Amino acid sequence: MGVFVRNDTLHQQVIERLKQLRKERGLTQEKLQFELKGINIGNIERGINSPSLTTLGRLCKFYNISLSEFFKGIEVE
């Protein structure tokens, strides 16, 4: 079984995209957590936790964008 190595550049791009979407909609972390129970956006945005695909899906649905729109412009190294 292989060892998981996190791509820090990709992780940072995902964090920045999540912050951008939240701020564009005028939401605080607290308001977003209230709206989407079970997602600790503060820990995600601080890089403590990585969002799962399920979490990204829930956030995209909340923001009314597709996963492909979310990842547009995000580069994998």
N, C-alpha and C positions, 0 to 999 in steps of 0.2 A: 504494500500500500504506500502511495506517495505521500510526501510531506506537503501540507498546504502552505503556500507562501503568498501572503497578501500583496497585491499590487497597490502600493501606496499612492501612486499617481492616479490610478483609476478611482481608488477610494476617495481621494480628495476631490476629484471632479464630481463624483456622485454627491458628496456632501455639499459642495458649492451649488450644484444644480438644485438640491432640495432647499437650501437656504434662499436661493433666488426665487423659486416658486412660492415659498411661504411669504417672503417679503413683498413680492409683486401683488399678492392678494391682501396685503395689510394685516397679516396674522402674526400674533405672537406665538412663541413656543407653547405657552400655557393654553391659549385658545385652540391651537391645533390639537394638543393632547386631549382637551375637553371634547372636541369634535370626533376624534378618532381614538377611542378608548383602546388601551393596550399598546400604543406606540409611544415610546419614550423618545420623542424627537430631539430633546435636549442632548441625550446621550449619543444619538446618531450624529447630530450636527457637531458635537465636540470630538467625534471620532472614537468614542469609547466603545460603541457597538456598531457593527455593520448591518445595514438593513437587509433583510432577507428578500427574496423575490416576491414573496407574499406581501410583505410590508410595502415594497415598492409598488406593487400592483394596487394595494389599497390607497396609497398616496396618489398615484396617477388617477385612479378613479375619482378620488376626492377633488383633485385639481382639474378633472375633466380633460385629461390628455392621455394619449396612448403611451405604452412603454417605448415604442419606436420614437415618438416625439421627445420623450424624456431623455433618451440616449443620443439624440441628434447633436452632433458636435462634440460628443465625449469620445476621446481617443483611447484605444488600448495599446499599451506599449509592450 
